[in-house]
């Protein structure tokens, strides 16, 4: 009996040794720190700069799960499948070895029979113990919602534009007590950036930039020497350098048009609005949202947006707000297209006519060049000409404004300097509504100051 027990123990030790030997990845010290913490947390967010091996680490942890637990299912999501193949499946290391060969010994893989590739035609890495790693582009990730995923890895999370991943896929993995690893550099006004700023509970968050003392290679040498940093600066814009190399969240959010300005915003703790004049500026949507911004004493006090509602819905919302706060004086600020946009009450009258039936003071603005409206709104925020009431509705509005982005050319990565206008409850509608108020209140003084700047007579 004792001999049998010893035989079983020896077999178990051999299996453990074989599993350990199958993982050949040589981790740097900062990567090893995450490996050591892996069993203590279920959710990891790694904001690491370029060339730190964040995807190598994520692939190692995915392979480790597959080897340690038979029949494991891992989902590895990239912004596009092309990127996934280039970085992992068909990628090569600096040592001219396939990326997969840098992580794991082929002997534990269930390789394709009619191909020299290490992955199968359905873009899976398969293991002899039944485990699988699925590699998918973010737009195809929806079909795994509700599946039993043991581990979800999302690469370049800041570039993921499929909202279903945040709304459905990640929560579905949490519900079945799976693990999640998000890796990226900070980009644009992304959900990834938001998570770093909000620090959600139960997540291990690590930011590692090129200047961090931990950023050393296996020989203890800095990954980015001073000389290399200077060379890298010449290869990219300052904004890209701040994001990709220094992991600067604030600069990353600047691509979200108003993020930098909103960092300088003035927040008002309390404001008595009873019997004050109310301004309601609106962006009128048809296929996208209609957004309402409520302002008193140059302070935004409330925000409301909705979709697929008749104009009378918003009129009644404004009236109810006025009644609740004992406000009798209101000015409605509408965009230039209110003159010809159909009213959803009967589809025969314009929006302006609809509002004129219910309010005495309705102002319709003329059309303005978009960059001028953005500049004046930025200036108004930074100079505290417009302020923000510290309440839930306005905080949520500001968070939405941070997601208002410049349009980026997909082929070149160039900022086209044209805002992205989305559908549904989009940031563009809310930002437009804020801009209309700023144009109504501050345009005249701003333009006068620009003309008078050379004479030193501009107004405060």
C-alpha positions as CSV (number, residue, x, y, z in Angstrom):
1,X,0.0,0.0,0.0
2,X,2.8,2.4,0.9
3,X,4.5,1.6,-2.4
4,X,1.4,2.6,-4.2
5,X,1.1,5.9,-2.3
6,X,4.8,6.6,-3.1
7,X,4.1,5.8,-6.8
8,X,1.2,8.2,-6.9
9,X,3.1,10.9,-5.1
10,X,6.0,10.5,-7.6
11,X,3.6,10.7,-10.5
12,X,2.0,13.9,-9.2
13,X,5.5,15.4,-8.7
14,X,6.5,14.5,-12.2
15,X,3.3,16.0,-13.6
16,X,3.9,19.2,-11.6
17,X,7.5,19.3,-12.8
18,X,6.4,18.7,-16.4
19,X,3.9,21.5,-16.2
20,X,6.6,23.8,-14.8
21,X,9.1,22.8,-17.4
22,X,6.5,23.5,-20.2
23,X,6.5,27.2,-19.2
24,X,9.8,28.6,-20.5
25,X,9.0,32.3,-20.3
26,X,11.8,34.3,-18.6
27,X,10.1,37.0,-16.7
28,X,11.6,40.4,-15.9
29,X,11.4,41.5,-12.3
30,X,8.3,43.7,-12.8
31,X,6.6,40.9,-14.7
32,X,7.5,38.4,-12.0
33,X,5.8,40.7,-9.4
34,X,2.5,40.3,-11.3
35,X,3.0,36.5,-11.5
36,X,3.6,36.3,-7.8
37,X,0.3,38.3,-7.2
38,X,-1.7,36.4,-9.7
39,X,-3.4,34.1,-7.2
40,X,-4.3,36.9,-4.8
41,X,-6.5,38.9,-7.3
42,X,-9.1,38.0,-9.9
43,X,-8.9,41.2,-11.9
44,X,-5.8,42.9,-13.2
45,X,-5.4,46.2,-15.1
46,X,-1.8,46.8,-16.4
47,X,-1.2,50.2,-17.8
48,X,2.4,49.7,-19.1
49,X,4.3,51.7,-21.7
50,X,5.5,50.2,-25.0
51,X,8.1,47.5,-25.1
52,X,7.5,46.4,-21.5
53,X,6.2,43.0,-22.6
54,X,2.7,43.3,-21.2
55,X,1.2,41.0,-23.9
56,X,4.0,38.4,-23.3
57,X,3.1,38.4,-19.6
58,X,-0.6,38.1,-20.4
59,X,0.1,35.2,-22.8
60,X,2.2,33.5,-20.2
61,X,-0.6,33.7,-17.6
62,X,-3.1,32.4,-20.2
63,X,-0.9,29.5,-21.0
64,X,-0.2,28.8,-17.3
65,X,-3.9,28.6,-16.6
66,X,-4.4,26.2,-19.6
67,X,-1.6,23.9,-18.4
68,X,-2.5,24.0,-14.7
69,X,-6.2,23.2,-15.2
70,X,-7.4,20.8,-17.9
71,X,-10.2,22.0,-20.3
72,X,-9.7,25.6,-19.4
73,X,-11.2,28.2,-21.8
74,X,-9.3,31.5,-22.3
75,X,-10.5,34.3,-24.5
76,X,-7.8,36.7,-25.8
77,X,-9.3,39.8,-27.4
78,X,-7.5,42.3,-29.6
79,X,-8.8,45.5,-31.2
80,X,-8.6,43.6,-34.5
81,X,-7.8,40.0,-35.4
82,X,-5.1,41.3,-37.7
83,X,-3.4,42.8,-34.7
84,X,-3.7,39.6,-32.7
85,X,-2.0,37.6,-35.5
86,X,0.7,40.1,-35.9
87,X,1.5,40.4,-32.2
88,X,1.0,36.8,-31.0
89,X,0.0,34.1,-33.4
90,X,2.4,35.0,-36.2
91,X,4.6,37.3,-34.2
92,X,8.3,36.9,-33.7
93,X,10.4,38.1,-30.7
94,X,13.7,40.1,-30.9
95,X,15.4,36.7,-30.7
96,X,13.8,35.7,-34.1
97,X,11.7,33.1,-32.3
98,X,8.0,32.8,-32.6
99,X,6.3,34.6,-29.7
100,X,4.5,31.4,-28.7
101,X,7.9,29.6,-28.5
102,X,9.1,32.2,-26.1
103,X,6.4,31.3,-23.7
104,X,5.7,27.6,-23.8
105,X,7.2,24.3,-24.9
106,X,5.4,22.9,-28.0
107,X,5.3,19.4,-26.4
108,X,2.2,20.4,-24.4
109,X,0.3,21.8,-27.5
110,X,-2.2,19.9,-29.6
111,X,-0.8,21.1,-32.9
112,X,-2.6,21.2,-36.3
113,X,-2.1,18.1,-38.4
114,X,-1.8,19.7,-41.8
115,X,-0.1,22.9,-41.0
116,X,3.3,24.1,-39.6
117,X,1.6,26.8,-37.6
118,X,1.3,26.6,-33.8
119,X,-2.4,27.6,-33.9
120,X,-5.5,26.2,-35.6
121,X,-7.6,27.6,-38.5
122,X,-10.1,29.0,-35.9
123,X,-7.3,31.0,-34.4
124,X,-7.0,28.9,-31.2
125,X,-4.0,27.6,-29.4
126,X,-5.0,24.1,-28.2
127,X,-3.4,22.0,-25.4
128,X,-3.3,18.3,-25.1
129,X,-5.2,18.4,-21.8
130,X,-8.2,19.9,-23.6
131,X,-7.6,23.6,-22.7
132,X,-8.0,26.3,-25.4
133,X,-7.0,29.9,-26.0
134,X,-9.3,31.7,-28.4
135,X,-7.9,34.7,-30.2
136,X,-10.5,37.1,-31.5
137,X,-11.0,40.7,-32.8
138,X,-13.0,43.0,-30.5
139,X,-15.9,43.2,-33.0
140,X,-16.4,39.5,-32.9
141,X,-16.1,39.2,-29.1
142,X,-19.9,39.3,-28.6
143,X,-20.5,35.7,-29.4
144,X,-18.8,34.6,-26.2
145,X,-21.2,36.6,-23.9
146,X,-22.7,34.0,-21.6
147,X,-19.9,31.5,-22.2
148,X,-18.0,29.9,-19.4
149,X,-14.7,31.7,-19.6
150,X,-12.0,30.9,-17.1
151,X,-9.8,33.8,-18.1
152,X,-10.5,36.9,-20.3
153,X,-7.5,38.8,-21.6
154,X,-8.0,42.1,-23.5
155,X,-5.0,43.6,-25.2
156,X,-4.8,47.3,-26.0
157,X,-8.0,47.8,-24.0
158,X,-7.9,51.6,-24.6
159,X,-8.4,51.0,-28.3
160,X,-11.4,48.7,-27.9
161,X,-14.6,50.4,-29.3
162,X,-17.1,47.6,-28.9
163,X,-19.1,48.8,-26.0
164,X,-20.7,45.3,-25.5
165,X,-17.3,44.1,-24.1
166,X,-17.6,46.5,-21.2
167,X,-21.4,46.1,-20.8
168,X,-21.8,42.3,-21.2
169,X,-18.6,40.3,-21.7
170,X,-16.6,41.5,-18.7
171,X,-19.6,41.3,-16.4
172,X,-20.4,37.8,-17.6
173,X,-16.9,36.7,-16.7
174,X,-17.2,38.3,-13.3
175,X,-20.5,36.5,-12.7
176,X,-18.9,33.1,-13.2
177,X,-15.9,34.0,-11.0
178,X,-13.4,34.0,-13.9
179,X,-10.3,36.1,-14.0
180,X,-9.7,39.2,-16.2
181,X,-6.5,40.8,-17.4
182,X,-6.6,44.2,-19.2
183,X,-3.4,45.5,-20.7
184,X,-2.8,48.7,-22.6
185,X,-1.2,52.1,-22.8
186,X,-3.6,55.0,-22.1
187,X,-5.3,56.2,-25.3
188,X,-8.0,58.8,-26.0
189,X,-10.9,59.2,-23.6
190,X,-11.2,55.5,-23.1
191,X,-12.9,53.2,-20.6
192,X,-9.4,52.0,-19.7
193,X,-8.4,55.5,-18.7
194,X,-11.6,55.8,-16.7
195,X,-10.9,52.6,-14.8
196,X,-7.5,53.8,-13.9
197,X,-8.9,57.1,-12.5
198,X,-11.8,55.5,-10.6
199,X,-9.8,52.5,-9.2
200,X,-12.7,50.0,-9.0
201,X,-12.7,47.7,-6.0
202,X,-11.1,44.2,-6.3
203,X,-8.9,45.3,-9.3
204,X,-5.1,45.2,-9.1
205,X,-4.0,48.3,-11.0
206,X,-0.4,48.9,-12.0
207,X,1.1,51.8,-14.0
208,X,4.6,51.3,-15.4
209,X,6.1,54.0,-17.5
210,X,9.6,54.3,-19.0
211,X,10.9,56.4,-16.1
212,X,9.8,54.0,-13.4
213,X,12.7,52.5,-11.4
214,X,11.2,49.1,-12.0
215,X,11.5,49.4,-15.7
216,X,14.7,47.4,-16.1
217,X,15.5,44.3,-18.2
218,X,16.7,40.9,-17.1
219,X,20.2,42.3,-16.7
220,X,19.1,45.1,-14.5
221,X,19.6,47.7,-17.2
222,X,17.0,50.4,-17.9
223,X,14.7,49.4,-20.7
224,X,14.7,53.1,-21.8
225,X,18.0,54.8,-21.4
226,X,18.2,58.6,-21.7
227,X,19.6,58.2,-25.2
228,X,16.8,55.9,-26.2
229,X,14.2,58.2,-24.8
230,X,15.6,61.1,-26.8
231,X,15.6,59.0,-29.9
232,X,12.0,57.8,-29.3
233,X,10.9,61.4,-28.9
234,X,12.0,62.1,-32.5
235,X,9.9,59.3,-33.8
236,X,6.5,60.4,-32.6
237,X,4.5,63.4,-31.5
238,X,4.8,64.8,-28.0
239,X,1.2,63.7,-27.3
240,X,1.9,60.1,-28.4
241,X,5.2,60.1,-26.5
242,X,3.4,61.2,-23.3
243,X,0.8,58.4,-23.8
244,X,2.8,55.5,-25.2
245,X,6.0,56.0,-23.2
246,X,5.1,58.0,-20.1
247,X,1.6,56.6,-19.6
248,X,0.3,60.1,-19.0
249,X,-3.5,59.7,-18.5
250,X,-4.2,63.4,-18.7
251,X,-2.5,63.8,-22.0
252,X,-4.2,60.7,-23.3
253,X,-7.5,62.2,-22.4
254,X,-6.7,65.3,-24.4
255,X,-7.7,63.5,-27.5
256,X,-11.2,63.6,-25.9
257,X,-11.2,67.3,-26.8
258,X,-12.3,68.7,-23.4
259,X,-10.5,66.5,-21.0
260,X,-7.5,68.8,-20.4
261,X,-9.8,71.8,-20.0
262,X,-12.1,70.0,-17.6
263,X,-9.1,69.3,-15.3
264,X,-9.0,73.0,-14.7
265,X,-12.8,73.4,-14.2
266,X,-14.2,75.2,-11.2
267,X,-16.7,73.1,-9.1
268,X,-19.3,74.8,-7.0
269,X,-20.4,73.0,-3.9
270,X,-23.7,74.7,-3.4
271,X,-25.9,77.1,-5.4
272,X,-29.3,78.6,-4.5
273,X,-31.2,78.6,-7.8
274,X,-34.7,79.6,-6.5
275,X,-36.2,82.4,-8.6
276,X,-32.9,82.7,-10.6
277,X,-32.9,82.9,-14.4
278,X,-32.5,79.5,-16.0
279,X,-30.8,78.8,-19.3
280,X,-31.5,75.5,-21.1
281,X,-29.3,74.9,-24.1
282,X,-30.2,71.9,-26.3
283,X,-28.8,69.8,-29.0
284,X,-31.7,68.3,-30.9
285,X,-31.3,64.7,-32.0
286,X,-33.3,62.5,-34.3
287,X,-31.3,59.3,-34.7
288,X,-29.0,60.3,-31.8
289,X,-29.8,61.8,-28.5
290,X,-31.4,65.1,-27.5
291,X,-29.3,66.7,-24.7
292,X,-30.4,69.4,-22.3
293,X,-27.9,71.4,-20.2
294,X,-29.4,73.6,-17.4
295,X,-27.4,76.6,-16.4
296,X,-27.9,79.3,-13.6
297,X,-25.4,82.1,-12.9
298,X,-23.0,80.7,-15.5
299,X,-23.0,77.4,-13.5
300,X,-24.2,74.1,-15.1
301,X,-26.5,72.7,-12.5
302,X,-28.2,69.8,-14.4
303,X,-27.9,67.6,-17.5
304,X,-30.5,65.4,-19.1
305,X,-30.4,63.3,-22.3
306,X,-32.6,60.8,-24.0
307,X,-33.4,59.2,-27.4
308,X,-36.4,58.6,-29.5
309,X,-38.6,60.9,-27.5
310,X,-41.0,63.5,-28.9
311,X,-40.2,67.2,-28.5
312,X,-43.1,67.5,-26.0
313,X,-41.2,65.1,-23.7
314,X,-38.3,67.6,-23.3
315,X,-40.6,70.5,-23.0
316,X,-42.5,68.8,-20.2
317,X,-39.2,67.8,-18.5
318,X,-38.1,71.5,-18.5
319,X,-41.4,72.6,-17.1
320,X,-41.2,70.0,-14.3
321,X,-37.7,71.1,-13.4
322,X,-38.8,74.7,-13.2
323,X,-41.7,73.8,-11.0
324,X,-39.6,71.7,-8.7
325,X,-37.0,74.5,-8.2
326,X,-39.5,77.4,-8.2
327,X,-38.0,79.0,-11.3
328,X,-40.2,81.2,-13.5
329,X,-37.7,82.9,-15.9
330,X,-36.1,80.7,-18.5
331,X,-34.4,81.2,-21.8
332,X,-34.3,78.3,-24.3
333,X,-31.2,78.1,-26.5
334,X,-31.6,76.1,-29.7
335,X,-29.1,75.3,-32.5
336,X,-29.5,76.8,-35.9
337,X,-31.2,73.7,-37.4
338,X,-34.1,74.2,-35.0
339,X,-35.6,76.4,-37.7
340,X,-36.1,73.5,-40.1
341,X,-35.9,70.3,-38.0
342,X,-39.2,68.5,-37.8
343,X,-41.0,68.5,-34.5
344,X,-41.8,65.0,-33.2
345,X,-45.1,66.1,-31.8
346,X,-46.8,66.2,-35.2
347,X,-43.9,66.2,-37.7
348,X,-45.3,69.3,-39.3
349,X,-43.8,72.2,-37.3
350,X,-40.2,73.0,-36.6
351,X,-38.5,72.6,-33.2
352,X,-38.4,76.4,-32.8
353,X,-42.2,76.6,-33.4
354,X,-42.8,73.8,-30.9
355,X,-40.8,75.5,-28.2
356,X,-42.3,79.0,-28.9
357,X,-45.7,77.5,-28.1
358,X,-44.6,76.7,-24.6
359,X,-41.9,79.3,-23.7
360,X,-41.8,83.1,-24.1
361,X,-38.0,83.4,-24.6
362,X,-36.6,81.1,-27.3
363,X,-33.3,82.0,-29.0
364,X,-32.1,80.1,-32.1
365,X,-28.4,80.5,-32.7
366,X,-26.7,80.9,-36.1
367,X,-24.4,78.2,-37.4
368,X,-20.8,78.5,-36.2
369,X,-17.6,76.9,-37.3
370,X,-16.9,73.8,-35.1
371,X,-13.4,74.7,-34.1
372,X,-14.5,78.1,-32.9
373,X,-17.2,76.7,-30.7
374,X,-14.7,74.3,-29.2
375,X,-12.1,77.0,-28.6
376,X,-14.6,79.3,-26.9
377,X,-15.9,76.5,-24.7
378,X,-12.4,75.4,-23.7
379,X,-11.5,79.0,-22.9
380,X,-14.7,79.4,-20.9
381,X,-14.1,76.3,-18.9
382,X,-10.4,77.0,-18.2
383,X,-11.0,80.7,-17.3
384,X,-14.0,79.7,-15.0
385,X,-16.4,81.7,-17.0
386,X,-18.6,78.7,-16.9
387,X,-18.6,76.6,-13.7
388,X,-20.0,73.2,-12.7
389,X,-22.2,72.3,-9.7
390,X,-20.8,69.4,-7.8
391,X,-23.7,66.9,-8.1
392,X,-24.3,63.4,-9.6
393,X,-25.9,64.6,-12.8
394,X,-23.2,67.1,-13.6
395,X,-20.4,64.8,-12.6
396,X,-21.8,62.2,-15.0
397,X,-22.1,64.8,-17.7
398,X,-18.4,65.8,-17.3
399,X,-17.4,62.2,-17.5
400,X,-19.4,61.9,-20.8
401,X,-17.7,65.1,-22.1
402,X,-14.3,63.5,-21.5
403,X,-15.3,60.9,-24.1
404,X,-15.8,63.5,-26.8
405,X,-13.0,62.7,-29.3
406,X,-11.3,64.0,-32.3
407,X,-11.8,61.7,-35.3
408,X,-8.7,59.6,-36.1
409,X,-7.7,58.4,-39.5
410,X,-7.6,54.6,-39.2
411,X,-4.9,54.1,-41.7
412,X,-2.4,56.8,-40.5
413,X,-3.4,57.4,-36.9
414,X,-3.7,61.1,-37.8
415,X,-6.0,63.3,-35.7
416,X,-8.4,64.7,-38.3
417,X,-9.4,67.5,-36.0
418,X,-13.0,66.8,-36.6
419,X,-15.1,65.6,-33.7
420,X,-16.6,62.2,-33.7
421,X,-20.4,62.3,-33.7
422,X,-22.0,59.1,-32.5
423,X,-25.4,57.7,-32.3
424,X,-27.5,57.0,-29.2
425,X,-26.6,58.7,-26.0
426,X,-23.4,60.1,-27.5
427,X,-20.9,62.6,-25.9
428,X,-21.2,64.8,-29.0
429,X,-24.8,65.8,-28.2
430,X,-24.0,66.8,-24.7
431,X,-20.9,68.7,-25.7
432,X,-22.8,70.5,-28.4
433,X,-25.4,71.6,-25.8
434,X,-22.7,73.0,-23.6
435,X,-21.1,74.8,-26.5
436,X,-24.4,76.5,-27.5
437,X,-24.6,78.1,-24.0
438,X,-21.0,79.3,-24.2
439,X,-21.5,80.7,-27.7
440,X,-24.7,82.5,-26.5
441,X,-23.0,84.0,-23.4
442,X,-19.3,84.5,-24.2
443,X,-18.9,84.8,-28.0
444,X,-19.2,88.5,-28.3
445,X,-16.6,89.3,-25.6
446,X,-14.2,86.6,-26.9
447,X,-14.3,88.0,-30.4
448,X,-13.8,91.5,-29.2
449,X,-10.8,90.4,-27.1
450,X,-9.2,88.7,-30.1
451,X,-9.5,91.9,-32.1
452,X,-8.3,94.1,-29.3
453,X,-5.4,91.8,-28.1
454,X,-2.7,93.7,-30.0
455,X,-3.9,96.9,-28.2
456,X,-3.9,95.5,-24.7
457,X,-7.5,96.5,-24.1
458,X,-9.2,93.2,-23.9
459,X,-11.8,92.6,-21.2
460,X,-11.4,90.4,-18.1
